[in-house]
Every structure is written in structure tokens, then in C-alpha cells.
Amino acid sequence: MRSITLLCISAVIPAILAAAPNAATERLDAAADLVTDMMQASDKGVPQDLLNKSRCVILVPGMKKAAFVIGGKFGRGFVFCRHASGTGWTAPASIRVEGGSVGFQLGASEQDVLLLVMNDSGMKRLLNNRFTLGGEATVAAGPVGRDVSAQTDAVMRAEMLSWSRSRGLFAGLSLQGATLRPDDDANRELYGKDMDNKTILTSDIPAPAAAAKLETLLDKNSSRQSR
């Protein structure tokens, strides 16, 4: 039984990873579609007031989750933060999301994930080499509905709020215990040289052409931070 379980794990997880878009430019396009869908879903979208108050946006299109006794989460995406003035967005910084869980589960899913970083302490987490959601960084499930007023204690205190859109076998997604770290390979692909996330998110370096559509959408939906 043990050998069968290990065989299934070794077969499922590479297949899940192989199905993900490989090019950073493809993931930017997928992230733009995620923003469009999330903002147009009036009954299931991200509340406008939370987006307007956010410090940064994290987008992970097509995050993979596979489970056969041992579960795992794998995703690659991008972070955009507001400029220090509160107007406009930085160039995209690439990130990886990785995590695992133990339990008697079976299945695979793909979900789009969006997180809002709500304050400066949350943004500081992004400037570290890696951090754990629910560990170093507090994260809460975000409320849905474009006009929802989110005033619960958990939402008000959280450094980050998370939403997901499910397209697979699992109905929901927990990011507790998942780690976020820079995706140096994707940054190198986008910028043509080594770039660290701290430099990208705290400077005025130009965004790559492939990110133009996504930045336009972010500006359209929330060009200036509100208090």
C-alpha cells in the first residue's frame, strides 16, 4: 500500500506542475483575466473599498493543488504595490507560492488566487526572502460582493486578505501554512537581468511591456489608495 501511495504522489504532482503556464508573459495575461473576472463578478467579487485601501495586490493564476494522502500547493504569480504617493502601481515582482498538508485526501484542483495586502507591515513581509501565511503574516478569508462593507475584527486586523476562484475538484482553498518567496527566474525572464523583489516594489523602474494590460486594469479599478 505504501509503495502504491508513493507512486501516485510521484505521478500526480509532476503532472500538476507541468500543466501550469511556463512563460512569465503567459502568467501576466492570465493574471489580467483574473482581475477582470474578479472585478466584474458583482456578487462574488472583491469589495471595492478593500481594493481601494489595499497597499499591494498578489495574483496567482492557476494555482495547483494535488492530494493523495499528502497534499501540496504550487503557484507562480506576481505582486504589484502602490507607489509611495498612493497613486499608480509599481512594476510586477514575481513570486512563488508553495505549501503542503498531511491528511487522507484524494484529488486535484486548479484555482486562481488573489490576495490584498492591507497595510505597511504586510508589505514588509513581501520584501523578505520568504514568509509563511498564517505564520509570520496574518491572513484572513476576504468577504465577497463588490459593495460589501468589511468591518469584522478578523478583516480589520489581517495583514492580508485572500480570495480564490475554483475550477477544479476542491470547493475551497486554505492558504494557511503556504510560503511565499521571490521567483528569481521569472524576474530574470521579464526584465532581462537579475532583479530582486525589494528593488522592483520600492522603486520606479518601468514595467515590462507584457505587464501593460494588467497595470491598466489595476489603474482602472483602483488608481489611488484611499484611507
N, C-alpha and C positions, 0 to 999 in steps of 0.2 A: 504493500500500500504506500509506504514511504517513497519508494522509487517511482511509482506512478504519479504521486503528487509532485515530486521534484521535476519529473519530465513535463508535466502540464505547466508548471510555473515557467520552466525554461523555454517552452514553446509559445506561451501566451504573451509574456512581457516583450520579447523582441518583436513580435508581430504588432503589438500596440504601438511601440516606438516607431516602427517602420512606416506605419500609416500616417504619421504626423508630417505636415509640410516641412521640407528641409530648408528651403531658402528663407532668409530673413524677410526678403521683399514679399514673398507669398504670405508670411505671417502678418505683415503690416496690412496687406489687403484684407485678410481675414479679420484682423482687429478692427478695421474700419467698418466692416459689415456688422461686427458685434455691437459697436457703438450705435450704428444706425438702427439696428433691431431693438436694442435696449431702450433707446430714447423714443422710439415710435410705439412701443408696447404700453399703451396708456394704463392698462390695468395690471401690468406685471413689470413695468419699467422702473428705473431708478428715480427716486423722488428728486425733483428739480432743486429744491432747497439744499439737499445734501450735496448734490453735484456742485452747486454754486459755492458752498462753504468748503469744499474739499481742497486740500493742498496738492495732492497728486492723484493720478489715475493709473491703475495697474490693469493691463489687459492681457489675458492668456487665452487665445482662441484655440479650441480643440484640445483642451487638456485631457489627457488619457488617464483612465483608471482601470486597473485589471485586478482581479482577485481570484485566487484558488487557494484557500486556507490562509495564505499570506497575501495581503493586498498591497498595491503600490500606486502612487500618483506621479505622473510625469507631465510637465508642460513647459513650454517656452513662450515668452511674451515680451511685453515692453512696459516701461514706466515713462509717463510724462508728468512733469511737475510745473506748477506755475512759476513764472519769473518772480523775482523778489518784489517787484512793483505790484504783483497781484493781477497783472494784465498779460494775457498771452501765455503760451506754453513752451517749455524747453524742447529741445530735440529728444528723440526717444533713446532711452537706455535699455539695453537688453537684459532680460532676467530668465532664470530657470527656476521652476518650482518642482520640488522633489519631496516625497514622503512615503511612509509605509505604515501599515497597520497589521495586526495579527487577529485572526478570527476565522470562523468557519463560514466562508463566503465563496460564492462562485459566480462569475460573470465579468463583463467588460463594459465600459461605457466611455463616451466622449462628451465633455461638457465645456462650454465657453464660460470663462470666469472673469468677473470684473470686480476689482476692489477699489474703494476710495480711501485715500489716506487723509485723515481728517484734521491733523494738527502737526506742529513742528516736530514733536517727539516721534511721531510716526514717520515723518520724512527722514529724520536722523537714522532710523533703522535702515532705510533704503541705502544710505551712504556707507553702511558697514559691508564687510565682505559677505556675510551671510547672517540670517536671523531666523528664528522659528516662530511661526504664527501660533498664538496661544501660549507661547513661552516668553521670549523677550518682548514680543509685540502683542498687545491685546487686540483681538479681532472678534467682531460680532456679526451675526447674520443681519444683513440690511433689510429694512422694510421695503415692500413693493407698492407701486402706484405712484404715478408722476406727481400727484397733488397730496400725497400722504404727509402728514406732519409727524416727524420722527422725534419724539421728546422723551422716550424711555431712558432710564438710567443707563442701561447697557449700551444703547446707541450713543448717548451723550458722552460717556466715558471712554469708549473704544477709540484706539488709535487708528484702527482700520475697520471698514465695513465691507462685507462680501456679498456678491450675488452670483448665481450661476444659471445657465440655460442648458437644460438636459436634452441630449439627442440619443441617448443610449439606453442601457438596461437598468441603470440605477435612477431612482426618482430624485435623489438629493445629493449634496456634496458637502463634506466636512473638511475644512482646511486646517483644523486643529492639528498641530504637530508637523505640518508641512514646513519645509525650509525654503527660503528664497535666497538666491545668490546670483551674482552677475554672470551673464552669458558672454564671456570674452570673445568666443568665436563669432557670435552674431554681431557684436560691435565691430569686430575687425572686418566682417563682410560688408557692413553698412557704410563704414567710414573709411575703409581702405587702409587703415592703420590701427595700432593698438590704442584703445580709448577706454578709460575707466569710468564707471557709472557716476562717481562723485563729480568728476570734471564735467560730464555731459549735463548733469542735473543742476549744477550750480554755476553754469556759465552761459554765454550767449552764442555758443558755436552753432552754425547753421545746421538745420535738419537736412538729412539726405533727401533727394528728390522723391524717393519711394515713400516717404512719410507725409508728403504734401496733402494727400486726400484725408488722412487721419487727423492731421493738425487742423485742417479746415473744418472738419466735423466738430472737433473739440471747441474751436473758437465759435462756431455757430451755436453750439448748445450751451456754452458757458465761457465767455471770453474774459470775464473779470471775476475775481473772487469776492464774495460777499461775506460780511461778518455776522 
